[in-house]
Amino acid sequence: MKLKGTLTLIFLLLSSAPFCFGQSFSIGLKGGVRATNDLEQTWVAATKSSWYVIGPMVEFGLPSGFALEFDVLFSRQGYESAYGTALYDTTTRERANSWEVPILLRYRSRMQRVRPFIEAGYSVRLIHDSAEVEGAYSDGSGGYTSSLDHTKTDYTSQGFVAGGGVQFGVGRLQFAPEARYTHWNNRPVSQAYPDGPVFQSTQDQLQILVGVVFKLARKSH
């Protein structure tokens, strides 16, 4: 609850900022799908992550076609891995809630109906992870000892974001499909079996997103 409360506070502060500066202000919903796998070496670990990404967004305009956008995007991540030898057998199941908070500088062309745009910025990813590890290990005398462990961990990542798309619509209601690439600075999942394979998170992420945006305020002249 503390993490969710912090994200809610960040979003409310960001959404109120445009009014303080008198800029044009839009609020909306952004959703889409992941276009890349979140794990490498998927032959040993099967992803259980959700295919969707969704969350609120705010945007306020700047001069000369520029704008700032802030999102809070939620997704479910996870994997299941099983590996064994003559000495041990291990199964790992992981589930996590992930929140991405990108801050983007966007430039839109001044075309009237369909406005292409490019964007770049910085993102923070907060992951609350719950993992279960079940194993059976040789005791050296022909028998096996079973174990079951539960762990909960919070991870933080930072990333560079770049993307582009088009914006179109009627009046204050606008639609903005885009492709967005993020390179993360770390790998929250990284596991190496003692005498076997390695699997880990990918650091390169591609998402296909659509924003539904409603303009609420316009700078007065």
Residue pairs with C-beta under 8 A, 6 or more apart in sequence:
3 99
3 126
3 128
3 154
7 72
7 99
7 101
7 126
10 72
10 101
11 56
11 58
11 70
11 72
14 58
14 70
15 27
15 58
15 70
17 60
18 24
18 25
18 58
18 60
18 217
19 25
19 217
21 60
22 219
22 220
23 60
23 61
23 62
23 219
24 60
24 61
24 215
24 217
24 218
24 219
25 58
25 59
25 60
25 61
25 215
25 216
25 217
25 218
26 58
26 59
26 60
26 61
26 174
26 213
26 214
26 215
26 216
27 56
27 57
27 58
27 59
27 213
27 214
27 216
28 56
28 57
28 58
28 59
28 174
28 211
28 212
28 213
28 214
29 54
29 55
29 56
29 57
29 211
29 212
30 54
30 55
30 56
30 57
30 71
30 73
30 209
30 210
30 211
30 212
31 52
31 53
31 54
31 55
31 209
31 210
32 52
32 53
32 54
32 207
32 208
32 209
32 210
33 51
33 52
33 53
33 207
33 208
34 49
34 51
34 52
34 53
34 75
34 205
34 206
34 207
35 179
35 206
35 207
35 208
36 202
36 204
36 205
36 206
37 47
37 202
38 47
38 49
38 77
38 201
38 202
38 205
39 45
39 47
39 79
39 189
39 199
39 200
39 201
39 202
40 199
40 200
40 201
40 202
41 197
41 198
41 199
41 200
42 199
43 197
44 81
44 83
44 196
44 197
44 199
45 79
45 80
45 81
45 92
45 191
45 199
46 79
46 80
46 81
47 78
47 79
48 77
48 78
48 79
48 80
48 93
48 94
48 95
49 75
49 76
49 77
49 78
49 79
50 75
50 76
50 77
52 75
53 73
53 74
53 75
53 100
53 207
53 209
54 73
54 74
54 75
55 71
55 72
55 73
55 74
55 99
55 100
56 71
56 72
57 69
57 70
57 71
57 72
57 211
57 213
58 69
58 70
59 67
59 68
59 69
59 70
59 106
59 213
60 67
60 68
61 67
61 219
62 68
65 107
65 108
65 109
65 110
66 105
66 106
66 107
66 108
67 105
67 106
67 107
67 108
68 103
68 104
68 105
68 106
69 102
69 103
69 104
69 106
69 119
69 121
70 101
70 102
70 103
70 104
71 100
71 101
71 102
71 104
72 99
72 100
72 101
73 99
73 100
73 101
73 102
74 97
74 98
74 99
75 98
75 100
76 95
76 96
76 97
76 98
77 95
77 96
77 97
77 98
77 127
78 93
78 94
78 95
78 96
79 92
79 93
79 94
79 189
79 199
80 91
80 92
80 93
80 94
81 90
81 91
81 92
81 191
81 199
82 89
82 90
82 91
82 92
83 89
83 90
83 193
83 196
83 197
84 90
85 195
85 196
86 138
87 137
87 138
88 135
88 136
88 137
88 138
89 135
89 136
90 133
90 134
90 135
90 193
91 133
91 134
91 135
92 131
92 132
92 133
92 134
92 191
93 131
93 132
93 134
94 129
94 130
94 131
94 132
94 189
95 129
95 130
95 131
96 127
96 128
96 129
96 130
96 188
97 127
97 128
98 125
98 126
98 127
99 125
99 126
99 127
100 123
100 124
100 125
100 182
101 123
101 124
101 125
101 126
102 121
102 122
102 123
102 161
102 180
102 182
103 121
103 122
103 123
104 119
104 120
104 121
104 161
104 163
105 119
105 120
105 121
106 117
106 118
106 119
107 117
107 118
107 119
108 115
108 116
108 117
108 167
109 115
109 116
109 117
113 168
114 166
114 167
114 168
115 166
115 167
115 168
116 164
116 165
116 166
117 164
117 165
117 166
117 167
117 176
117 178
118 162
118 163
118 164
119 161
119 162
119 163
119 164
119 178
119 180
120 160
120 161
120 162
120 163
121 160
121 161
122 158
122 159
122 160
122 161
123 158
123 159
123 160
123 161
123 182
124 156
124 157
124 158
124 159
125 155
125 156
125 157
125 158
125 159
125 184
126 154
126 155
126 156
127 154
127 155
127 156
127 157
127 188
128 152
128 154
129 151
129 152
129 153
129 154
129 155
129 188
130 150
130 151
130 152
131 150
131 151
131 152
131 153
132 148
132 149
132 150
133 147
133 148
133 149
133 151
134 146
134 147
134 148
135 146
135 147
135 148
136 144
136 145
136 146
136 147
137 144
137 145
137 146
137 147
138 144
138 145
139 145
155 186
155 188
157 184
157 185
157 186
157 188
158 184
158 185
159 182
159 183
159 184
159 185
159 205
160 182
160 183
161 180
161 181
161 182
162 180
162 181
163 178
163 179
163 180
163 181
164 178
164 179
165 176
165 177
165 178
165 179
165 209
166 176
166 177
166 178
167 174
167 175
167 176
167 213
168 174
168 175
169 175
169 213
172 214
172 215
172 216
173 212
173 213
173 214
174 211
174 212
174 213
174 214
174 215
175 210
175 211
175 212
175 213
176 210
176 211
176 213
177 208
177 209
177 210
177 211
178 208
178 209
178 210
178 211
179 206
179 207
179 208
179 209
180 206
180 207
180 208
180 209
181 204
181 205
181 206
182 204
182 205
182 206
182 207
183 203
183 204
183 205
184 201
184 203
184 204
184 205
185 203
186 203
187 200
187 201
187 202
187 203
188 201
189 199
189 200
189 201
190 198
190 200
190 201
191 198
191 199
191 200
192 198
